[in-house]
Amino acid sequence: MIGRVAFAAGLRRLADLCAPSRAVQCDPASSPSASFLAGNRVVFNIKGNKYRVVVAVKYDFFAVYVRFIGTHAEYDKIDAATI
C-alpha cells in the first residue's frame, strides 16, 4: 500500500501542477514525475515510480478527477488515455 506521506506529496504536486494559474502554461518539462497524455490525462509517478496516479484534468472547470491509483504493475494493465 502506498504511504500516506508519499501520496500526500503526490497530491500536493498535482494541485500545484493543475492550479488555475498554470492551466495555460502547463509544461511537461517542468514536471519530470508526471507524464501528460492525450485527453487531458496526467500520469503521476509516486514513490520512485512504484505507484501511479492517473487523473483527468478539466481546465475549463478547474477540476481534477482521479481516475486510477495503483502500482506500476496494475497501471500496465489499463489504458490510461481512456480510463
Backbone as a chain_set.jsonl record, in Angstrom:
{"seq": "MIGRVAFAAGLRRLADLCAPSRAVQCDPASSPSASFLAGNRVVFNIKGNKYRVVVAVKYDFFAVYVRFIGTHAEYDKIDAATI", "coords": {"N": [[0.845, -1.182, 0.0], [0.459, 2.236, -0.683], [2.317, 4.768, 0.961], [1.068, 7.217, 3.269], [2.373, 9.678, 3.402], [3.844, 9.789, 1.006], [1.745, 9.682, -0.828], [0.315, 12.005, -0.155], [2.234, 13.922, -0.774], [2.379, 13.563, -3.533], [-0.202, 14.362, -4.263], [-0.119, 17.039, -3.484], [1.752, 17.971, -5.315], [0.31, 17.521, -7.631], [-1.799, 19.339, -7.244], [-0.379, 21.738, -7.357], [0.574, 21.596, -9.975], [-1.736, 21.622, -11.521], [-3.007, 23.952, -10.959], [-5.201, 26.775, -11.349], [-3.806, 29.021, -12.334], [-1.823, 27.873, -13.809], [-2.989, 26.633, -15.91], [-2.871, 27.442, -18.603], [-0.165, 27.458, -19.096], [0.896, 24.911, -18.66], [3.539, 22.831, -18.573], [5.141, 20.016, -19.668], [7.909, 19.563, -19.33], [8.525, 20.818, -16.994], [7.768, 19.158, -14.973], [9.073, 16.427, -14.1], [8.165, 14.102, -12.857], [5.732, 13.53, -13.854], [3.573, 12.555, -16.52], [2.162, 13.765, -19.437], [-0.758, 13.009, -21.128], [-2.872, 12.261, -23.981], [-6.166, 13.696, -24.221], [-6.295, 15.304, -21.972], [-5.212, 13.924, -19.791], [-3.178, 13.084, -17.021], [-0.39, 11.413, -15.796], [0.968, 10.555, -12.799], [3.997, 9.721, -11.284], [4.739, 8.105, -8.364], [6.557, 7.737, -5.383], [9.141, 6.942, -6.332], [8.445, 5.872, -8.841], [7.056, 3.602, -8.204], [4.365, 3.583, -7.703], [1.389, 4.7, -9.425], [-0.648, 7.437, -10.359], [-3.451, 8.325, -12.087], [-4.992, 11.034, -13.558], [-7.766, 12.985, -14.722], [-7.883, 16.081, -16.178], [-9.844, 18.904, -16.074], [-9.635, 21.736, -17.392], [-11.269, 23.964, -17.976], [-13.14, 23.927, -15.938], [-11.554, 24.006, -13.755], [-10.949, 21.616, -12.442], [-9.944, 18.428, -11.145], [-10.018, 15.049, -11.735], [-9.624, 12.044, -10.17], [-8.697, 9.143, -11.699], [-7.435, 6.691, -11.529], [-5.597, 4.817, -9.161], [-2.791, 3.059, -8.324], [-0.389, 0.309, -8.361], [2.678, 0.141, -10.274], [2.646, -2.169, -11.81], [-0.111, -2.749, -11.909], [-0.949, -0.506, -13.289], [0.129, -0.99, -15.805], [-1.733, -2.676, -16.899], [-3.918, -1.242, -17.679], [-5.598, 1.191, -19.811], [-4.498, 4.221, -19.829], [-5.314, 6.486, -21.187], [-8.009, 6.245, -21.619], [-9.312, 5.428, -19.323]], "CA": [[0.0, 0.0, 0.0], [1.223, 3.481, -0.777], [2.382, 5.5, 2.222], [0.283, 8.455, 3.309], [3.237, 10.823, 3.125], [4.132, 9.796, -0.435], [0.515, 10.008, -1.541], [0.023, 13.417, 0.095], [3.201, 14.702, -1.549], [1.938, 13.474, -4.92], [-1.396, 15.187, -4.444], [0.299, 18.445, -3.428], [2.384, 18.251, -6.607], [-0.798, 17.575, -8.579], [-2.501, 20.607, -7.046], [0.487, 22.787, -7.88], [0.675, 21.47, -11.424], [-3.012, 21.87, -12.192], [-3.613, 25.176, -10.422], [-5.768, 27.605, -12.421], [-2.821, 29.928, -12.916], [-0.943, 27.108, -14.678], [-3.775, 25.95, -16.936], [-2.419, 27.806, -19.936], [1.262, 27.255, -19.247], [1.272, 23.586, -18.178], [4.687, 22.411, -19.355], [5.621, 18.7, -19.246], [9.322, 19.604, -18.948], [8.648, 21.336, -15.636], [7.344, 18.142, -14.011], [9.636, 15.152, -14.537], [7.481, 12.955, -12.268], [4.401, 13.44, -14.448], [3.507, 12.402, -17.974], [0.928, 14.326, -19.977], [-1.292, 12.156, -22.184], [-3.996, 12.805, -24.742], [-7.43, 13.777, -23.498], [-6.06, 15.993, -20.702], [-4.853, 12.979, -18.735], [-1.83, 13.226, -16.474], [0.035, 10.258, -15.005], [1.978, 10.917, -11.817], [4.805, 8.654, -10.714], [4.872, 8.365, -6.942], [7.462, 6.88, -4.625], [10.159, 6.374, -7.206], [7.796, 5.153, -9.942], [6.451, 2.36, -7.727], [2.921, 3.765, -7.81], [0.935, 5.639, -10.452], [-1.956, 8.067, -10.205], [-3.915, 8.885, -13.356], [-6.068, 11.992, -13.358], [-8.307, 13.719, -15.875], [-7.919, 17.496, -15.818], [-10.835, 19.733, -16.781], [-9.127, 23.089, -17.184], [-12.327, 24.966, -18.021], [-13.845, 23.895, -14.65], [-10.534, 23.99, -12.709], [-11.209, 20.392, -11.695], [-9.104, 17.258, -11.389], [-10.728, 13.828, -11.378], [-8.728, 10.895, -10.036], [-9.256, 8.039, -12.48], [-6.783, 5.435, -11.175], [-4.484, 4.797, -8.22], [-2.344, 1.68, -8.216], [1.03, 0.031, -8.543], [3.15, 0.215, -11.655], [2.173, -3.395, -12.47], [-1.545, -2.573, -12.176], [-1.048, 0.534, -14.313], [0.446, -1.599, -17.093], [-2.888, -3.438, -17.376], [-5.017, -0.341, -18.05], [-5.336, 2.188, -20.841], [-4.61, 5.48, -19.083], [-5.962, 7.517, -22.002], [-9.458, 6.065, -21.673], [-9.881, 5.004, -18.042]], "C": [[0.888, 1.242, 0.0], [1.182, 4.215, 0.562], [1.615, 6.803, 2.143], [1.127, 9.667, 2.943], [3.52, 10.926, 1.634], [2.896, 10.19, -1.229], [0.172, 11.486, -1.374], [0.966, 14.309, -0.701], [2.815, 14.704, -3.024], [0.729, 14.348, -5.192], [-1.064, 16.675, -4.358], [0.939, 18.856, -4.753], [1.319, 18.384, -7.689], [-1.536, 18.904, -8.467], [-1.682, 21.767, -7.595], [0.495, 22.795, -9.402], [-0.6, 21.914, -12.128], [-3.737, 23.088, -11.628], [-4.13, 26.03, -11.571], [-4.749, 28.513, -13.086], [-1.884, 29.207, -13.876], [-1.689, 26.487, -15.854], [-3.282, 26.237, -18.347], [-0.963, 27.424, -20.158], [1.741, 25.895, -18.747], [2.342, 23.006, -19.092], [5.21, 21.074, -18.855], [7.076, 18.714, -18.786], [9.507, 20.079, -17.51], [8.248, 20.313, -14.583], [7.835, 16.771, -14.444], [8.952, 13.928, -13.936], [6.061, 12.795, -12.81], [4.515, 13.305, -15.957], [2.152, 12.913, -18.435], [0.491, 13.489, -21.173], [-2.395, 12.889, -22.937], [-5.24, 12.859, -23.858], [-7.293, 14.424, -22.135], [-5.854, 15.047, -19.528], [-3.418, 13.253, -18.301], [-1.562, 12.001, -15.613], [1.16, 10.716, -14.099], [2.682, 9.675, -11.315], [5.069, 9.021, -9.264], [5.771, 7.306, -6.323], [8.421, 6.152, -5.55], [9.595, 5.498, -8.297], [7.208, 3.808, -9.514], [4.924, 2.396, -7.866], [2.61, 4.791, -8.889], [-0.443, 6.165, -10.081], [-2.295, 8.688, -11.554], [-5.076, 9.816, -13.046], [-6.52, 12.547, -14.695], [-8.457, 15.158, -15.426], [-8.938, 18.208, -16.708], [-10.476, 21.19, -16.513], [-10.221, 24.142, -17.165], [-13.127, 25.033, -16.72], [-12.883, 23.973, -13.473], [-10.714, 22.767, -11.803], [-10.239, 19.291, -12.103], [-9.862, 16.049, -10.878], [-9.737, 12.676, -11.328], [-9.395, 9.716, -10.722], [-8.667, 6.686, -12.076], [-5.686, 5.702, -10.155], [-4.065, 3.346, -8.089], [-0.847, 1.544, -8.4], [1.388, 0.144, -10.015], [2.636, -1.002, -12.439], [0.681, -3.302, -12.814], [-1.763, -1.551, -13.28], [-0.799, -0.052, -15.704], [-0.739, -2.342, -17.699], [-4.057, -2.555, -17.825], [-4.616, 0.529, -19.228], [-5.582, 3.558, -20.202], [-5.329, 6.565, -19.872], [-7.479, 7.402, -22.004], [-10.091, 5.706, -20.323], [-10.657, 6.142, -17.388]], "O": [[1.947, 1.261, 0.627], [0.141, 4.275, 1.215], [1.523, 7.419, 1.081], [0.659, 10.574, 2.255], [3.449, 12.011, 1.058], [2.991, 10.947, -2.195], [-0.217, 12.147, -2.337], [0.549, 15.334, -1.242], [2.915, 15.734, -3.691], [0.646, 14.998, -6.234], [-1.656, 17.484, -5.073], [0.697, 19.955, -5.252], [1.41, 19.252, -8.558], [-1.86, 19.524, -9.479], [-2.226, 22.675, -8.225], [0.432, 23.849, -10.035], [-0.549, 22.512, -13.203], [-4.947, 23.232, -11.804], [-3.555, 26.01, -12.659], [-4.828, 28.748, -14.292], [-1.213, 29.856, -14.679], [-1.062, 25.87, -16.716], [-3.281, 25.344, -19.195], [-0.568, 27.104, -21.279], [2.923, 25.756, -18.434], [2.076, 22.723, -20.26], [5.682, 20.994, -17.721], [7.437, 17.927, -17.911], [10.522, 19.782, -16.88], [8.384, 20.59, -13.391], [7.097, 16.025, -15.087], [9.131, 12.82, -14.443], [5.279, 12.007, -12.278], [5.418, 13.856, -16.587], [1.117, 12.536, -17.886], [1.259, 13.281, -22.112], [-2.792, 13.995, -22.569], [-5.335, 12.141, -22.862], [-8.077, 14.136, -21.231], [-6.271, 15.336, -18.406], [-2.562, 13.605, -19.112], [-2.398, 11.601, -14.803], [2.186, 11.207, -14.57], [2.037, 8.688, -10.961], [5.561, 10.11, -8.968], [5.737, 6.135, -6.7], [8.505, 4.924, -5.553], [10.196, 4.483, -8.649], [6.896, 2.969, -10.359], [4.285, 1.374, -8.113], [3.44, 5.635, -9.227], [-1.287, 5.437, -9.559], [-1.523, 9.48, -12.095], [-6.024, 9.437, -12.359], [-5.765, 12.577, -15.667], [-9.09, 15.43, -14.405], [-8.888, 18.116, -17.934], [-10.942, 21.797, -15.549], [-10.124, 25.116, -16.419], [-13.728, 26.064, -16.417], [-13.316, 24.004, -12.321], [-10.643, 22.864, -10.577], [-9.778, 19.23, -13.243], [-10.298, 16.021, -9.728], [-9.085, 12.366, -12.326], [-10.513, 9.333, -10.378], [-9.311, 5.652, -12.252], [-4.942, 6.677, -10.263], [-4.892, 2.489, -7.777], [-0.131, 2.53, -8.57], [0.518, 0.23, -10.882], [2.237, -0.873, -13.597], [0.263, -3.73, -13.89], [-2.657, -1.709, -14.112], [-1.448, 0.348, -16.671], [-0.743, -2.611, -18.9], [-5.073, -3.065, -18.298], [-3.443, 0.595, -19.597], [-6.724, 3.992, -20.055], [-5.9, 7.478, -19.276], [-8.168, 8.36, -22.353], [-11.317, 5.689, -20.216], [-11.207, 5.969, -16.301]]}, "num_chains": 1, "name": "protein.A"}
